[in-house]
C-alpha cells in the first residue's frame, strides 16, 4: 500500500497553484476560450505566467470610447487615445503570430476620417493572416466624419469569413467584380452606402452559401444620374441556401428587385422613404414569416405563400395603395397569426363604412383578423380563437369592430380589448 503524503493547507494551496501553472499553454488557452474576451484579458493580472495567455483567446473584442474633448473642434485627445488603441490592437494581432481568430468585434463611439488608414490596416491584417471567421464592426451613429469611409481591402474576398456584420453608417462599400465570400453564411449591412448600382448584385452573387441576408441600404447618395437604379436578383441559382432575407431601403432611387427562392422561410421588406418607383417580384411559395412595411403597389407575388405561420403588414388606411394590401390578404388564406399595424386610427374611414379599424399591433397565435366584411368578403373567421385589440381612440363606432367577431366567430374563445377603450376597460368573452 502506498503511503499517504501529509501536507499542510499552505502546501496544498501552493501545490494546486503550481499544478495549474504547470499546464501547457494550449490547455490554458483552451480553458480561457470558455470565457469572454474581456474576462480572459482580466486573467493577465494573476501572475506573470498568465500575463500574455489572453492574446490566444479565439475572440478579440476591442472598444474605442468617446474621448473627453473640453473644447469643440480640439481633437488632440482623440488622436492620442486612438494612437494608444491602434498600438494595442496591432500588438495584440502580431503577438498571436498568425493564430486563428474566431471573431473580431470592433466598437467605436467616435470616429474621424484620419483614423481610416490605421483602421483599414488592422482589419486587413486580421483578414489576411488570422483566418478570421466572424467580423463585427459597430460605429456610433453620432460620428463626426464628413465623408463616407471606404470598406477595407480584402473584405469581400476573404475565404474564411462565415459571418459579416457592419453597423457602420455611411461606410462606402465598393464591391469589386471579383467579390467572393465562399463560406459566408450570415451577412448584415446597416446604413451602408452603395455608390455603384451593381455593387449589391455582385455582393449577393459572391455569397453562394448565404443563409441570412440583411441589407439596410442608403440609396442614391452619390448617384446623380436620373436613370440610375438599383437592381437586385436573389435566385436559387446564386443563393440556394438562403433562409432569411431582410431588405430595407432609404433614398431617392428606383429599385427593381427579384426574389426567387424555394427555400426562403422568412422575408422582411421595408421602404423607409419612397420617392421614385420601386418594384419587387417575389417567387417564394414556402415563406413562413412575412413582415412588410411600405407600399404594396410595386409588389408582385408570382405564387401566393401557402404555409404562412405569421404575417405582419404595416398599412396606411388613408392611402389608396392600401387596397393592394387588402387584396393580398384576401388571397392568403393559410396564415395562422396576422398582425395589422397602422400609424394612427383614421375614424373618417369608419364613418364612410370603408373599413372598421382599430390599431392592432398584436394578434395572437392561431388567429385571423377581420377589419370589415365589405372590405374582406372572403376572409373567413371560422378559425378565429383569440383576438386582441389595443389603442382604440375612444370612439363609439369602434364597438362595431368588436361586435362582428363576437357574432360570427364560431370557435372564438377569448377576446381582449385594451384599457384605452372608452366603455370597456377590459373585456374577455369566453365561448363554449
N, C-alpha and C positions, 0 to 999 in steps of 0.2 A: 504494500500500500504506500502510495506517495505521501510524503509528509506535507501537511498544510503549511503554507507560508503565512507567518503572522506579520501583519502590517498595522501601522498606526493610521489614524484618519488623515494626517498630513501626507503620509507616504501614499495612501490610496488616491488622494487628490492629485499629487504630482504624477503618480503612475498613470492616472486617467488622462491628464492633460498631455503627457508625453506620448501616450498611445495615439491620441488624435493627431498630434503634430507629426507623428512618425508616418502617417498615411501618405501615400504618393499624391502628387499634385492632381493627377487625373481623378482620383477618388474624391478628393476635397472639392475639386471643381464641380464634379457631378452632384455632390451634396449641395453646393451653393446654387446649382441650377434650379433647385426647387424653391428658392427664394426669389423675390422680385429683384430687379437690378438695383434699386435703391437700398433694399435690405442687405443685398450681397456686398455693396460698397461699404456699408456700415461695419462689416466684419474686419475691415482693414486696420481698425484700432485695437484689435485683440492682442496682437503681438507682431513681431517682425516676420514671423512665419506666415502670417495671414495678410501681410501688408499689400501684396500685389496679386493675390489669388482672384480677387473680384474681376480683374481685367479679362479673365477667361469665361466670364458669365456669357451664356449664349445670347442674352438680350442686352442692348445698350439703350438707355433712356436718358436723354440729355435735355435740360430745360434752360432756356435763356430768359431770365426775368427782366422786367422793365427797370431800367436804371433810374436813379433819383436825380432828375435834372432840375436844379433850382432856378436856372434862367432859361427862358424859352429860346430855342434855337441853339443853345450851348450843348453840343453832343460829345464833349470831351470825355465825360464819364461813360457814355455809351460805347465809345470806341475802346476805352480801356477795358471795360467789362467784356466786350466781345473779343478783344485780344486774348484775355485770360481764358474765355470759353473756347476759342479756337485752339489755343495751345494745349489745353487739357484734352480736348476731343481728338486732336491729331496724335498726341502722345498715347492716348488710350488705344487708338487703332494700330499704331506702329508697334506697341508692346505686344499686341496679340500675335504678331509675326504671321499673319495670314490665316489664323484660326477662324473657322466658320462663324458667322454671325447669323443667328436665327431671326432676330428682329431688331431693327433700328428705329427708334422713335425720337423725333426732334420736335420740341415745342418752343415757339418764340412768342413772347409777349411784346416784342419790339423788334423792328427790322428796318434797316436802311439800305439804300441802293449800294452803298460802299461795301456792304457785307457779302455781296453776291458772289464775288470770285472765290473768297475763302469758303463759303458755304458749298458752292459747286465742287470745289476741290475735295472737301470732306466726303460728300455723298458719292462722288465718282470713285474715290479711293476704296470706300466700303463696297461699292458695287463691283469693282474690278478685282479686288484681292481677297474679299472675305466671304464669298459665296452667299451673299445676302438672300434671305428668303422673304422677309416681310419688311416693308418700308412704310412708315407713317410720318407725315410732316404736318404739323398744326401751326398756323400763324394767326395771331390775334387779328380780328377784323379792323382794329384801330391802328393799322400800320401807318407808317409815315412816308414810305417811298412814293414818289410821284408817278413813276413809270412802271409798267409791268416788268417783273423779273422773268428771266428765261429759265426753263427747266434744265437741270444738269445734263451734261452729255452722258450718253450711255444709259439713260433712264429707260428708254424704250427698246433697248437691245439686250437687256440682262436675261440670261438663260436660266438663272436660278430663282428669280422672283416668283413667289406664289401669291403674294398679296401686296397691292399698292394702294395707299390711301393718302390723298393730298387734299387737305382742307387749307388751301393756300390762296387767298384772294388775289386776283389779278395776275397770277402766275401765267406766263406765256408758254403755251405748250406747242412747240414746233416739232411735230411728229414727222420723222424722216420717212422717205419712201421705203426704206428697208426695215422699218419697225417690226420687231419680232419679240414677243414675250411668250415663248412656247410652253411655259409651265404656270403662267399666271391664271389663278382661279378666282380671285376677287379684285375688282378694280373700282375705286371710288374717287371721283374728282369733284370737288366742291368749289364753285365760283371760279373755275378755270376760264381762261380766255383762249379762244381758238381764232387765230388770225386767218389761217388758211381754211377755206371751206371744205377741203378734203382731208384735213387732219383727223377729224373724228372717225371717218371711214377707214383710214389707214390704220388707226389705232385699234378699231374693232376687229378688223380682218387679221391683225397681227397677234390676236389672243385666241388661239383655237380651242383652248381648254377652259375658257372663262365660264364660271358658274353663276357669279353675281356681278352685275354691271350697274354702277350708279354714276350718272352723269348729271351734275348741276352746272350748267354752262352759261356763260355770259356771251351772247352772240352779237357780232357786228360792231364791236367796239372800234375796230380799225378797218372794217370792210366798207368802203365808201361807195363802191360800185352799186348802182341801183339794181342791177341784175344779179348781184351776188346772193347766194342762198346756201343753206346747209343741207346736204343730202346724206342720210344715214340709212344703210341697209344692214339689218341684222337677220341673217338667214342661217338655216341649219347647216348649209354648206360651209359657212365660216365659223359658226359657234354652235356646234351640235350639243354641247353640254350645258347650255345656258338654262338656269332655273329661275333666276330673279332678275328683273330689269326695272330700273328706276330712271326716268327721263324727266328732267326739269330744265326749262329754257326761259331765258330772260333777255330781251333785247329786240331791236328793230331789224329783224332779218327773217326772210322767208325760210321755212323748214319743210322738207319733204322726207318723211320717214317711212320705212318699210320694215315691218316686223314679221318674220316668217319662221316660226319655231314650233315644232310639235312637242318639245319637252318643256317649254316655258310654263311655270306654275304661278308666278307672281308678277304682276305688272302695275307699276305706279307711273302716272303721266301727269305732268303739271306744266301749264303755260302761265308764268307769272305775269308777263306783260306781252300782250299780242298786239302788234301794230300792223304787221304785214300778214299775208296769208300763210297759214300752216296746214299741212296735210299729213295724215298718218294712216297707213294701211296696215291692218293687223290680221294676220292669219295664224292664230294660236288657239286652237279649239280646246286645249287641255288646261287652260288657265283656271286656277282655283281661287286666287285672291286678286281683286281688281280695286285699285284706288285711283280715281280720276278727278282732277281739278282743272277746270278750264272748259273752253267751248268744245262741244262735241260736233260742231258743224263740219269740221275738217276731218272727222274720223270715219273710217270705213272698216267694218269688220267683215272679212271675207266669209268666215264661218262664226256664228254666234257660239260663245262658250257654253258647253253643255254640263260642266261639272263645277260651277261656281259654288264655293263654300261661303265666301264673304265678299261683299261688294260695297264700296263707299264712293258715292257720287256727290261732288260739290256742285250744287245747282244755283243758278241765278234766275229766280222765278220771273223777274221783270224783264228778262231778256228773251226776245223771240226765239233765239237759238236754243233755249232750254227745251223746246219741243223735240229736238234731236235726242236729248237725254231721255225724255218720256218715251219716245219711240223705241229707243234701245232697251229701256227697262221692260217694255211690253213684250219684247222678243226674247228676253232672258227669263225663263220660267223655272230654272232649277236652283236658283240661289237660295241658300239656307239662312244667311244673315245679310240684311240690306240696311245700309246707313245712308240717309239723305241729309245733306248739310247745306245751309244757305246762310248768307251774311246776316240777314235780319228778316223777321216776318213782314210780308207785304199784304196787309189786310185788304186794300182795294181789290186785290185779285179774288179774295174770298167773296166780297160783295157782288162781284161780277159773275160768280159761280164758275170761274175758270178753274179754280182749284181751292181746296180746303187745305190750309197749310199751317203747320207749326214747325218750328225749327227742331229737327230731330238729330242730335249728334250721336245717338246710340240706339240701335235696335238689336236686341239680344239674339243669341244663337237660336237656330231653328225657327226663324221668324220670316215673315214677309210684311211689307208695309204698303199701305194704300193711302193715296192722297185724296182721291175723289173718283167715284165710279164713272163720271163723264170723261175724266182725264185718262183713267186706266180701265176701260171697259172689259179688258181681257185679263186683268191682273187678279188672279184668284187669291182669296184669303182663307180658303178652306184648311190650309195647313198652319195658319197663324196660331201659335201657342202663347207667346208672350209679346207684349209691346210696351214701350216706354216713351212718353212724351215729356220734353223739357223745354224750358224757356218760352212758355206762352206769354203773350203780351197783354193778358187780362181782357181779352175781347170775348164777348158772349158768343159770337159766331163760332169761336173755336170749339165750343161744346159739340158742334156737329161732327167735328173731326173725331171726337171721342165716341159719339153715338153710333157711327156707321160700323166700326168693327165689333161693337157690342151687339149690334143687331144681326150681323151677318157672319161673325166668326163662329163657326160650328164647333171648333175644338179649342177656342180661346180659354185659357185657364187663368191668366194673370194680366192685369193692366196697371200701369203706374203713371200717374200724372204729376209733373213737377210741382214744387212748392210755390212757384211764382204764379200758378194758375189762380184766377180770382176767386172761384167758388169752392174748388176742391183743393185743400192744402195737400192732401194725399189720398189717392183713390186706388184701391185694389179690388178687383172683381174676380171672384173665383166661380168657375162654372163646372158643374159635374160632368 
